[in-house]
Amino acid sequence: MGSFTSGGGRGITTAAVDPHTGALTLLSATDELADPSYLAFDHGTGVLYAVSETERGTVGAFRTTPEGLTALGPAVPVDGSGPTHLSVAGRRLLTANYTSGSVSSLPVAADGSLSGPARVLAHRGSGPDTSRQERPHAHQVLPDPGGRWVLSVDLGTDSVRVCGPDETAGGLRLHAETVLRPGSGPRHLAFHPDGRTVYVLHELEPQLTVCRWDPRAGRLEPVAEVPFAPEGLPEGVRAYPSAVVAASDGSAVWAAVRGADTIAAFSLAGGAGKPRPAGSVPCGGSWPRDLAADPSGRRLYAANEHSGDVTWFDVDRRTALPRRVGSVAVPAAACVVFT
């Protein structure tokens, strides 16, 4: 679990998961990396990667051991500012750099360690919300299920970029750009298990955009918008959706909503391309920055930044609604990943 050390967090916290109840038992923590707000685990190498969401952004690599985490060398600069997300794509580690509006690519060695220099692809453009979209703000970057393409979500330019490998420079090259509703501020996306449907969650305008993904052509096509009114939102408070998760069995989609402090559920009973709002439940804390599903697909975990806890939920397969089961204290919680 990642957290903001600048907000009183312990950095990266490890926990054991009870396979029967989903309960978390805290094991250890390391603050070796400042503000590790997002993590990614490479199952091939058994290495955990973390961004340092700071002005001079870096990434760190850690070997997981029974005693905790061991750093694989010093943190490596991403040559970008404020990295908020990272993912592993083949033998490259990718970061989305929010403040500088770029995507960085770093080589990954056979043992999972990192080296530089980073190859950086800068985004261009802006949006109509002058307070949030004055320039590009890359918020997420991840490979498609086939591993051929990389998609980067940019809140500042209201778009999703599709990139391919730049064999000459060793980084990424722009292949296509999908423009979404102006001012909506796309933040994160998730693939349906069919590999051809994508759900884009917007931060500045609560909605899901359903897209058709063509893995052969590397094209993302918007086909429907699903606006939703966050429930339980206090008067005068704005909602800021943060993370989207698709069920591993393709039955539902869930979104964490800050401000309302809820988890919104969408049923996919009508098909992957037809998410239907099914209601929402309290997130169990305040300001859910991240939402993750466990490997079994039966539970959800919310990282509640302001209340400083991680809550877990059992999912009702019939209604798609999560039911809160428990929580554990994680100050300034920012994300949850499973090894």
C-alpha positions as CSV (number, residue, x, y, z in Angstrom):
1,M,0.0,0.0,0.0
2,G,1.4,3.4,-1.0
3,S,1.0,6.6,1.0
4,F,2.1,10.2,1.1
5,T,5.0,10.6,3.5
6,S,4.5,14.4,3.3
7,G,1.0,13.8,4.7
8,G,2.1,11.6,7.6
9,G,2.1,8.3,5.7
10,R,4.6,5.5,6.4
11,G,5.6,5.2,2.7
12,I,5.1,1.7,1.4
13,T,3.2,-0.6,3.8
14,T,3.0,-4.3,3.4
15,A,0.2,-6.4,4.7
16,A,-0.9,-10.1,4.8
17,V,-4.3,-10.9,3.3
18,D,-6.6,-13.5,4.9
19,P,-7.7,-15.6,1.9
20,H,-11.0,-16.4,3.6
21,T,-12.1,-13.0,4.9
22,G,-10.0,-10.5,2.9
23,A,-8.8,-9.0,6.2
24,L,-5.5,-7.1,6.1
25,T,-2.8,-7.6,8.8
26,L,0.0,-4.9,8.7
27,L,3.5,-6.4,8.5
28,S,6.1,-3.7,7.8
29,A,6.7,-0.3,6.2
30,T,9.5,1.7,4.6
31,D,9.7,5.4,4.0
32,E,12.9,5.1,1.9
33,L,11.1,6.7,-1.0
34,A,9.2,10.0,-0.5
35,D,5.5,10.1,-1.4
36,P,5.2,6.7,-3.0
37,S,1.6,7.4,-4.2
38,Y,1.4,4.6,-6.7
39,L,2.8,1.1,-6.9
40,A,3.0,-1.6,-9.5
41,F,4.1,-5.3,-9.1
42,D,5.8,-7.3,-11.8
43,H,4.8,-10.9,-11.3
44,G,7.5,-12.0,-13.7
45,T,10.4,-10.7,-11.6
46,G,8.7,-10.4,-8.2
47,V,9.7,-6.8,-8.0
48,L,7.6,-3.9,-6.6
49,Y,7.9,-0.5,-8.3
50,A,6.9,2.8,-6.8
51,V,6.7,6.4,-8.0
52,S,8.0,9.3,-5.8
53,E,5.3,11.9,-6.5
54,T,7.6,14.9,-6.0
55,E,8.8,17.9,-8.0
56,R,11.9,16.0,-9.2
57,G,10.1,12.7,-9.8
58,T,11.8,9.4,-9.3
59,V,10.9,5.7,-9.2
60,G,12.2,2.9,-6.9
61,A,12.4,-0.8,-7.3
62,F,12.0,-3.2,-4.3
63,R,12.5,-6.9,-3.8
64,T,9.8,-8.4,-1.6
65,T,11.0,-10.6,1.3
66,P,9.4,-12.1,4.4
67,E,11.0,-9.3,6.4
68,G,9.7,-6.6,4.2
69,L,11.0,-4.6,1.2
70,T,14.6,-4.4,0.0
71,A,15.6,-1.6,-2.4
72,L,17.2,-2.7,-5.7
73,G,19.6,0.2,-5.9
74,P,18.9,4.0,-5.6
75,A,15.8,5.7,-6.9
76,V,16.1,6.6,-10.6
77,P,14.9,10.0,-12.0
78,V,12.0,9.9,-14.5
79,D,13.0,13.4,-15.9
80,G,9.4,14.5,-15.2
81,S,7.6,16.2,-12.4
82,G,4.9,14.7,-10.1
83,P,4.6,11.1,-11.4
84,T,1.2,9.8,-10.3
85,H,1.1,6.4,-12.0
86,L,3.3,3.7,-13.3
87,S,3.1,0.3,-15.0
88,V,5.4,-2.4,-16.4
89,A,5.4,-2.9,-20.2
90,G,7.7,-5.7,-21.2
91,R,11.2,-4.7,-20.2
92,R,10.3,-1.0,-19.7
93,L,8.8,0.8,-16.7
94,L,6.5,3.6,-17.6
95,T,5.4,6.6,-15.5
96,A,2.7,9.2,-16.1
97,N,4.0,12.6,-14.9
98,Y,1.1,14.7,-13.9
99,T,2.8,18.1,-13.3
100,S,5.1,18.1,-16.3
101,G,2.4,16.4,-18.6
102,S,4.6,13.7,-20.0
103,V,5.2,9.9,-20.0
104,S,8.6,8.5,-19.1
105,S,10.1,5.1,-20.1
106,L,13.0,3.4,-18.2
107,P,14.7,0.1,-19.0
108,V,14.2,-2.8,-16.6
109,A,17.1,-5.3,-16.1
110,A,16.7,-9.0,-15.9
111,D,16.7,-8.9,-12.1
112,G,14.0,-6.1,-12.1
113,S,16.4,-3.3,-11.3
114,L,16.1,0.1,-13.0
115,S,18.6,2.4,-14.8
116,G,18.5,5.6,-16.7
117,P,18.3,7.8,-18.5
118,A,14.6,8.1,-18.9
119,R,13.1,8.5,-22.4
120,V,10.4,11.1,-22.2
121,L,7.4,11.7,-24.5
122,A,5.8,15.1,-23.8
123,H,2.1,15.7,-24.2
124,R,0.8,18.8,-25.9
125,G,-2.5,20.8,-25.5
126,S,-4.8,22.1,-22.8
127,G,-8.5,22.2,-21.9
128,P,-11.3,24.7,-21.1
129,D,-11.0,24.4,-17.3
130,T,-8.3,27.0,-16.8
131,S,-7.6,26.1,-13.2
132,R,-7.0,22.4,-13.9
133,Q,-6.3,22.2,-17.6
134,E,-3.9,25.0,-18.3
135,R,-1.5,22.4,-19.8
136,P,-1.2,18.6,-20.2
137,H,-1.5,16.5,-17.0
138,A,-0.8,12.8,-17.7
139,H,-2.5,10.9,-14.9
140,Q,-2.2,7.2,-15.9
141,V,-0.2,5.1,-18.3
142,L,-0.6,1.3,-18.9
143,P,-0.2,-1.3,-21.6
144,D,-3.2,-2.8,-23.4
145,P,-3.9,-6.5,-22.6
146,G,-2.0,-7.7,-25.7
147,G,1.1,-5.7,-24.7
148,R,1.5,-4.1,-28.1
149,W,0.3,-0.6,-27.2
150,V,0.5,1.8,-24.4
151,L,-2.4,4.1,-23.4
152,S,-1.9,7.3,-21.5
153,V,-4.8,9.2,-20.0
154,D,-4.4,13.0,-19.8
155,L,-6.7,15.1,-17.6
156,G,-5.3,18.4,-18.9
157,T,-6.1,17.7,-22.6
158,D,-9.3,15.7,-22.3
159,S,-7.7,12.8,-24.3
160,V,-6.3,9.4,-24.3
161,R,-3.1,8.8,-26.3
162,V,-2.1,5.5,-27.8
163,C,1.6,5.0,-28.2
164,G,3.9,2.3,-29.7
165,P,7.5,1.5,-29.0
166,D,10.1,3.8,-30.5
167,E,12.7,1.2,-31.5
168,T,15.3,3.9,-32.3
169,A,15.1,6.0,-29.2
170,G,14.1,3.2,-26.8
171,G,11.0,5.0,-25.5
172,L,7.5,5.6,-26.9
173,R,6.1,7.3,-30.0
174,L,2.7,8.7,-30.5
175,H,0.4,6.6,-32.6
176,A,-3.1,8.1,-32.1
177,E,-5.0,10.4,-29.8
178,T,-8.7,10.0,-28.8
179,V,-10.3,13.3,-27.8
180,L,-13.1,13.1,-25.2
181,R,-15.6,15.6,-23.9
182,P,-14.0,19.1,-23.3
183,G,-13.6,19.9,-19.7
184,S,-14.4,16.4,-18.4
185,G,-10.8,15.7,-17.3
186,P,-10.2,12.0,-17.9
187,R,-8.2,10.5,-15.1
188,H,-8.0,6.7,-15.3
189,L,-9.2,3.8,-17.5
190,A,-9.8,0.1,-17.1
191,F,-10.1,-2.7,-19.7
192,H,-13.0,-5.1,-19.6
193,P,-11.9,-8.8,-19.6
194,D,-12.9,-9.1,-23.2
195,G,-9.9,-6.9,-24.1
196,R,-11.9,-4.8,-26.5
197,T,-14.0,-2.5,-24.2
198,V,-12.5,0.3,-22.2
199,Y,-14.0,2.4,-19.4
200,V,-12.6,5.9,-19.0
201,L,-13.4,7.6,-15.7
202,H,-13.5,11.4,-15.7
203,E,-12.4,13.5,-12.6
204,L,-13.8,16.9,-13.5
205,E,-17.2,15.7,-14.7
206,P,-18.5,12.5,-13.1
207,Q,-19.0,10.1,-15.9
208,L,-17.8,6.9,-17.6
209,T,-17.0,7.0,-21.3
210,V,-17.3,3.6,-22.9
211,C,-14.8,3.0,-25.7
212,R,-14.3,0.3,-28.3
213,W,-10.6,-0.8,-28.4
214,D,-9.1,-2.2,-31.6
215,P,-5.9,-4.0,-30.6
216,R,-4.8,-4.6,-34.2
217,A,-5.0,-1.0,-35.3
218,G,-4.3,0.6,-31.9
219,R,-7.4,2.7,-32.0
220,L,-9.7,3.8,-29.2
221,E,-13.2,4.9,-30.2
222,P,-15.7,6.4,-27.8
223,V,-19.2,4.8,-28.2
224,A,-21.2,6.0,-25.2
225,E,-21.2,8.3,-22.2
226,V,-22.6,7.2,-18.8
227,P,-23.0,10.2,-16.5
228,F,-23.7,9.5,-12.9
229,A,-24.7,11.8,-10.0
230,P,-22.7,10.9,-7.0
231,E,-25.0,10.0,-4.1
232,G,-24.5,11.5,-0.6
233,L,-22.7,14.6,-1.9
234,P,-23.0,17.5,0.7
235,E,-24.3,20.8,-0.7
236,G,-21.6,22.9,-2.2
237,V,-19.1,20.0,-2.3
238,R,-17.8,18.9,-5.7
239,A,-17.2,15.2,-6.6
240,Y,-13.9,14.1,-7.9
241,P,-13.9,10.5,-9.3
242,S,-10.5,8.9,-8.9
243,A,-10.2,5.2,-9.8
244,V,-12.1,2.7,-12.0
245,V,-12.0,-1.1,-11.7
246,A,-13.7,-3.8,-13.9
247,A,-14.7,-7.1,-12.4
248,S,-12.6,-10.0,-13.5
249,D,-15.7,-11.9,-14.5
250,G,-17.0,-9.0,-16.6
251,S,-20.1,-8.5,-14.5
252,A,-19.6,-5.0,-13.2
253,V,-17.5,-1.8,-13.1
254,W,-16.8,0.3,-9.9
255,A,-15.6,3.8,-9.4
256,A,-14.2,5.5,-6.3
257,V,-15.6,9.1,-5.9
258,R,-13.9,11.6,-3.7
259,G,-16.0,14.4,-2.2
260,A,-19.0,12.1,-2.1
261,D,-16.7,9.5,-0.4
262,T,-18.5,6.7,-2.1
263,I,-18.0,3.7,-4.4
264,A,-20.3,3.8,-7.4
265,A,-21.3,0.5,-9.0
266,F,-22.3,-0.2,-12.6
267,S,-23.9,-3.4,-13.7
268,L,-22.8,-5.0,-17.0
269,A,-25.7,-7.4,-17.2
270,G,-26.7,-5.8,-20.5
271,G,-23.2,-6.3,-22.0
272,A,-19.7,-4.9,-21.7
273,G,-20.7,-1.8,-23.7
274,K,-23.7,-1.0,-21.6
275,P,-22.8,-0.2,-18.0
276,R,-25.9,0.7,-15.9
277,P,-25.6,2.7,-12.7
278,A,-26.6,0.3,-9.9
279,G,-26.2,2.6,-6.9
280,S,-23.4,3.5,-4.5
281,V,-22.1,2.8,-1.0
282,P,-19.9,4.8,1.4
283,C,-16.2,4.1,0.9
284,G,-15.8,3.6,4.7
285,G,-13.6,6.7,5.1
286,S,-12.7,10.0,3.4
287,W,-11.3,10.8,0.0
288,P,-10.9,7.4,-1.7
289,R,-7.9,8.0,-3.9
290,D,-7.6,4.4,-5.2
291,L,-9.7,1.4,-5.7
292,A,-8.4,-2.1,-6.3
293,A,-9.9,-5.6,-6.7
294,D,-8.2,-8.6,-5.1
295,P,-7.0,-11.5,-7.4
296,S,-10.1,-13.5,-6.7
297,G,-12.3,-10.7,-7.9
298,R,-14.6,-11.2,-4.9
299,R,-13.4,-8.1,-3.0
300,L,-12.6,-4.4,-3.4
301,Y,-10.1,-2.4,-1.4
302,A,-10.4,1.4,-1.1
303,A,-7.4,3.6,-0.1
304,N,-8.9,6.5,1.8
305,E,-6.3,9.3,1.9
306,H,-7.8,11.9,4.2
307,S,-9.2,9.4,6.8
308,G,-6.0,7.4,6.7
309,D,-7.3,3.9,6.2
310,V,-7.8,1.1,3.7
311,T,-11.3,-0.5,3.8
312,W,-12.3,-3.7,2.1
313,F,-15.6,-4.9,0.7
314,D,-17.3,-8.1,-0.3
315,V,-19.1,-7.8,-3.7
316,D,-22.7,-8.9,-4.2
317,R,-22.6,-10.5,-7.6
318,R,-26.3,-10.1,-8.0
319,T,-26.5,-6.4,-7.4
320,A,-22.8,-5.4,-8.1
321,L,-22.9,-3.4,-4.8
322,P,-19.9,-3.7,-2.4
323,R,-20.6,-4.4,1.3
324,R,-18.0,-3.0,3.7
325,V,-16.4,-5.7,5.8
326,G,-13.4,-4.1,7.6
327,S,-10.6,-1.6,7.6
328,V,-7.0,-1.0,8.8
329,A,-5.2,2.2,9.6
330,V,-2.9,3.4,6.8
331,P,-2.1,7.1,7.2
332,A,-2.4,9.2,4.0
333,A,-3.2,6.1,2.0
334,A,-2.9,6.5,-1.7
335,C,-3.1,3.1,-3.4
336,V,-3.4,-0.7,-3.0
337,V,-1.7,-3.4,-5.1
338,F,-1.5,-7.2,-4.7
339,T,1.6,-9.3,-5.2
